[in-house]
Amino acid sequence: MAKILVTGGCGFIGSHLVDKLIGKGHQVVVVDNLSTGKKENLNPKAKFYRIDIQDPKISQIFKKEKPETIFHFAAQIDVRKSVENPIGSARVDILGSLNLLENSKKQGVKKIIFASSGGAIYGETDIIPTPENHPEKPQSPYGVEKLAIEKYLNFYKKIHGLDYVTLRFANIYGPRQNSKGEGGVVAIFTDKLLHNQTPTIYGSGNQTRDFLFVEDTVDAALKSLAYGGLSSVNSLPIYNVGTGIETSVNELYKLLTEETGKDIKPKYAPAKKGEQLRSCLDSSKIKKSLNWQPKYSLVEGLRETISWFRKNQNS
Ligand SMILES: NC(=O)c1ccc[n+]([C@@H]2O[C@H](COP(=O)([O-])OP(=O)(O)OC[C@H]3O[C@@H](n4cnc5c(N)ncnc54)[C@H](O)[C@@H]3O)[C@@H](O)[C@H]2O)c1
């Protein structure tokens, strides 16, 4: 079985991925600085290095471990922080990623699977659900950073033969998602409702998102591992990973109150500046090429998520 390095393996999505890879018998090395990730998310069978992806000492890990494949999931994921401090955000997301790419080139890594963001890359779109060939108009430094790495990956493939798969994720939710940060609306609402607190909806609540359950997300990442990485000018190995279903924040809120059994009315506050009105991904390309499609309906995914939060809530 292959030696695989997962950056961000103590985070929300990365830790689920590590569990699945280990379940399949792979040898997994995790690199994470625990800035948002948690040690308790880490599978005990993974070898762990607590280190920043920007650190030049990463080269020693590459030399020692000689991974065949990298799942690059570590990132500064907070859109608002990227707006407030674009330089700090780019240091992690761009320079940190380049540090990994340079080491991958030197140590003969075969393939990188990159966690990009469909929500952040396209911006407001003319076509919904949005396909991969839609023009990218990111509205935040975070989105620009993700797009930059996609372009670097293409460069490393072309010039250095390093294979890659880019996965443009929709809005991912599920167990272990941080309920305190920005962005994880399912986690934030669920946590508040279970604590009998009033969640805040910013704007009208009519803004829509494409909510994908974390198990389905990880399934797409696993399918990319087996994928040969063939690409042509017209078809780069870049895939949207979403449900293609638009759900408004108000609809989501209603489902969560029904599933938690909490009759709590939300508070409405002014919309956040620059917030996207609609976001929904067309994932027909990955369905066709990698035979991936989501298995969980939104209600099923929310039930699993609520049940995890019930068991793990710290009051
Ligand atoms: N959650 C979503 O809805 C979503 C959507 C699109 C894309 N993504 C991408 O998926 C990936 C995983 O996101 P997540 O939601 O699991 O976030 P997360 O914050 O839970 O995970 C990120 C992990 O990376 C680690 N990390 C951050 N900076 C680091 C650094 N400089 N060096 C080493 N480790 C570092 C964190 O400690 C954490 O464990 C990210 O690349 C994110 O941009 C997430």
The ligand as a Tripos MOL2 file, in Angstrom:
@<TRIPOS>MOLECULE
LIG
   44    48     1     0     0
SMALL
NO_CHARGES

@<TRIPOS>ATOM
      1 N1        -14.8750   23.2510    4.8000 N.am      1 LIG1
      2 C1        -15.2590   23.6450    3.6090 C.2       1 LIG1
      3 O1        -16.4340   23.9280    3.3700 O.2       1 LIG1
      4 C2        -14.2640   23.7590    2.4880 C.ar      1 LIG1
      5 C3        -14.7270   24.1570    1.2200 C.ar      1 LIG1
      6 C4        -13.8090   24.2740    0.1790 C.ar      1 LIG1
      7 C5        -12.4630   23.9720    0.3900 C.ar      1 LIG1
      8 N2        -12.0430   23.6150    1.6210 N.ar      1 LIG1
      9 C6        -10.6090   23.3200    1.7960 C.3       1 LIG1
     10 O2        -10.4550   22.0470    2.3810 O.3       1 LIG1
     11 C7         -9.2870   22.0330    3.2140 C.3       1 LIG1
     12 C8         -9.6580   21.5470    4.6020 C.3       1 LIG1
     13 O3        -10.5790   22.4760    5.1910 O.3       1 LIG1
     14 P1        -11.3170   22.2120    6.5800 P.3       1 LIG1
     15 O4        -12.6840   22.7360    6.4760 O.co2     1 LIG1
     16 O5        -11.0960   20.8050    7.0000 O.co2     1 LIG1
     17 O6        -10.5100   23.2180    7.5170 O.3       1 LIG1
     18 P2         -9.7470   22.9990    8.9100 P.3       1 LIG1
     19 O7         -9.3560   24.3620    9.3720 O.co2     1 LIG1
     20 O8        -10.5290   22.1370    9.8200 O.co2     1 LIG1
     21 O9         -8.4640   22.2060    8.4340 O.3       1 LIG1
     22 C9         -7.2700   22.8170    8.0270 C.3       1 LIG1
     23 C10        -6.1180   22.1180    8.7360 C.3       1 LIG1
     24 O10        -4.8960   22.6890    8.2740 O.3       1 LIG1
     25 C11        -4.0660   22.9780    9.3970 C.3       1 LIG1
     26 N3         -3.2240   24.1180    9.0280 N.ar      1 LIG1
     27 C12        -3.6110   25.4080    8.7960 C.ar      1 LIG1
     28 N4         -2.5550   26.1600    8.5000 N.ar      1 LIG1
     29 C13        -1.4750   25.3530    8.5240 C.ar      1 LIG1
     30 C14        -0.0950   25.5530    8.3190 C.ar      1 LIG1
     31 N5          0.3980   26.7780    8.0230 N.pl3     1 LIG1
     32 N6          0.7600   24.4990    8.4420 N.ar      1 LIG1
     33 C15         0.2900   23.2690    8.7620 C.ar      1 LIG1
     34 N7         -1.0120   23.0120    8.9700 N.ar      1 LIG1
     35 C16        -1.8820   24.0460    8.8750 C.ar      1 LIG1
     36 C17        -5.0220   23.3000   10.5290 C.3       1 LIG1
     37 O11        -4.4590   23.1430   11.8140 O.3       1 LIG1
     38 C18        -6.1450   22.2990   10.2570 C.3       1 LIG1
     39 O12        -5.9010   21.0690   10.8970 O.3       1 LIG1
     40 C19        -8.7280   23.4580    3.1760 C.3       1 LIG1
     41 O13        -7.7100   23.5270    2.2170 O.3       1 LIG1
     42 C20        -9.9090   24.2920    2.7390 C.3       1 LIG1
     43 O14        -9.5220   25.4760    2.0860 O.3       1 LIG1
     44 C21       -12.9040   23.4930    2.6760 C.ar      1 LIG1
@<TRIPOS>BOND
     1     1     2 1
     2     2     3 2
     3     2     4 1
     4     4     5 ar
     5     4    44 ar
     6     5     6 ar
     7     6     7 ar
     8     7     8 ar
     9     8     9 1
    10     8    44 ar
    11     9    10 1
    12     9    42 1
    13    10    11 1
    14    11    12 1
    15    11    40 1
    16    12    13 1
    17    13    14 1
    18    14    15 2
    19    14    16 1
    20    14    17 1
    21    17    18 1
    22    18    19 2
    23    18    20 1
    24    18    21 1
    25    21    22 1
    26    22    23 1
    27    23    24 1
    28    23    38 1
    29    24    25 1
    30    25    26 1
    31    25    36 1
    32    26    27 ar
    33    26    35 ar
    34    27    28 ar
    35    28    29 ar
    36    29    30 ar
    37    29    35 ar
    38    30    31 1
    39    30    32 ar
    40    32    33 ar
    41    33    34 ar
    42    34    35 ar
    43    36    37 1
    44    36    38 1
    45    38    39 1
    46    40    41 1
    47    40    42 1
    48    42    43 1
@<TRIPOS>SUBSTRUCTURE
     1 LIG1         1 GROUP 0 **** ****
